[in-house]
Amino acid sequence: MRFLPLILIVIIAALAGVFLATSGNKANSGPFSGERAFAHVASLVGLGPRHPGSEAIAGAREYITGQLQQAGWHTSLQEFEEDTPRGRMSFVNIRARFPPGNGGEIDWKRGGGLLLLCSHYDTKLIEGVKFDGANDGGSSSGVLLELAGVLRANPDIARRVEMVFFDGEEAFVDFTEVDGLFGSRHYAKFWRSAPVEEKPEAAFLLDLVGDARLRLDPPSDSPRELLRELYGAAEAVGERGIFGLHPTPITDDHVPLNAAGIPALDVIDAAYISRGNWHTASDNLGSVRSQSLEKIGRVMLELLARRFGD
């Protein structure tokens, strides 16, 4: 190499740099990236507070569907209206599935054999507070979007997954039978009456998964088989220490799914709620760490590989 003309050395180095930079920007290159997941969270937060009916949540919906489609997933918008403490409001859930290998159409009414991976993408409307929801709604959505990109390289597993981004998880006043969980309650209605063999086989809901002091404690009433599955995947990737068990039930989007006959587990940092940033202006990008996103992303990839891999 030392005998090559200097100009040739410069050209080779430049081409190598371009190749590495281009490869690093591919959505599905390599394993789960906490940095790419964080970039998704930053994009969502940059739109502003994403409460139902806002321009920001419409922008978030466009961003999420665009990223999913870019990663090869097909999307379906589930639009509906519900009465709320603030009057009649419109909501939109986002569903995503990987296209069938035979080139056929997706039958969105059939879920047999599918695993649901869920997040909510709305933020709570708090008067006088710029609530970014970087951790609450943003972190879990960023993780799912990065998973979508990574799973593109493994279509056999991707086709066994439906991703769901719920609108209206946050209550306008307080969680009751008619306030909060709007998106998951609407989504669960169809599956409630579906034959058992057509229901999705299970669901994992991610919520509050980006804090620096990440501690994920599913509620005590969680389906035991799903807890074992989660803990086993965490053990396999060396992250068992960030998982525990919350001593009481938790109201979240997994509740309507369980009621509809779909075993669902809430993977949530319950302690974050008592640490001071929850539903405050402090839930901004500064409260999210790419390392935390990567930890839960690696666990979920391992879980999928163990459930659906060879």
PyMOL commands that set and color helices and strands:
alter all, ss='L'
color gray80, all
select helices_A, chain A and resi 6-24+34-45+55-70+134-151+155-158+182-193+196-198+224-236+240-242+254-259+270-274+285-287+290-308
alter helices_A, ss='H'
color red, helices_A
select strands_A, chain A and resi 74-84+87-97+115-120+161-166+202-207+264-268
alter strands_A, ss='S'
color yellow, strands_A
deselect
rebuild
show_as cartoon
